[in-house]
Amino acid sequence: MVLENKRMDITDRIVGKLSENQVNLYDESTLVGRIVLNTQGNKYELMEGYEQGNNKIYKYVDVTTGPDQKYVDCDYENGWC
């Protein structure tokens, strides 16, 4: 079993709350960043582990890949696994 860092689209879970010249972005009750609003263009400032791109917000998470170790060393001759 190996841990792999994958990017997960969490755009649908994000809630924005307007505050002085910015929108604070939350995933449930966790602040994940903000959008700073100005006339030259809006700027995303996201916490570590989050990324913005293609009008979406992504979170990096560790997921397991590969075979589940509890089933790798089976002794089929004696009937146990």
C-alpha positions in Angstrom: 0.0 0.0 0.0 1.4 3.4 -1.0 0.2 6.9 -0.2 -0.2 9.1 -3.2 -0.9 12.9 -3.2 -3.9 13.5 -5.5 -5.8 16.7 -6.5 -9.5 16.6 -5.6 -12.1 19.1 -7.0 -13.9 20.6 -4.0 -15.5 23.5 -5.9 -19.1 22.4 -5.1 -18.3 22.3 -1.4 -16.9 25.9 -1.2 -18.9 28.7 0.5 -17.9 32.3 0.1 -18.6 35.0 2.8 -18.2 38.6 1.8 -15.9 40.7 3.9 -14.3 44.1 3.3 -13.0 44.0 -0.3 -12.6 40.2 -0.2 -14.5 36.9 -0.2 -13.5 34.4 2.4 -13.7 30.8 1.1 -14.7 28.0 3.4 -14.9 24.2 3.0 -17.5 23.4 5.7 -16.1 25.4 8.6 -12.5 25.4 7.5 -11.1 28.6 6.0 -9.3 27.6 2.8 -8.5 31.0 1.4 -9.9 34.3 0.1 -10.5 36.2 -3.1 -9.2 39.7 -2.9 -11.4 42.0 -4.9 -10.0 45.0 -6.8 -10.5 46.9 -10.0 -7.3 45.5 -11.6 -8.5 41.9 -11.2 -9.4 39.5 -8.4 -6.5 37.6 -6.7 -6.9 34.2 -5.1 -5.0 33.6 -1.9 -5.4 30.0 -0.8 -4.0 28.1 2.1 -1.3 25.5 1.7 -2.7 22.3 0.2 -5.3 24.1 -2.0 -5.1 25.3 -5.6 -7.2 27.3 -8.0 -7.4 26.8 -11.7 -10.0 26.6 -14.5 -12.6 28.3 -12.3 -12.3 25.5 -9.8 -10.8 25.0 -6.4 -8.8 21.9 -5.6 -7.5 20.3 -2.4 -4.5 18.0 -2.3 -5.2 14.8 -0.3 -3.3 11.6 0.4 -4.9 8.5 -0.9 -3.8 4.8 -0.8 -2.9 3.0 -4.0 -1.8 -0.5 -4.7 -2.9 -3.7 -3.1 -4.2 -3.8 0.4 -1.4 -5.3 2.5 -3.6 -7.5 4.6 -4.3 -9.7 1.5 -0.9 -9.9 0.0 0.7 -12.8 1.9 -2.0 -15.4 1.7 -1.1 -19.1 2.3 -3.6 -20.7 0.0 -2.1 -24.2 0.6 -3.1 -24.1 4.3 -6.3 -22.3 3.6 -5.7 -19.0 5.4 -5.4 -15.4 4.3 
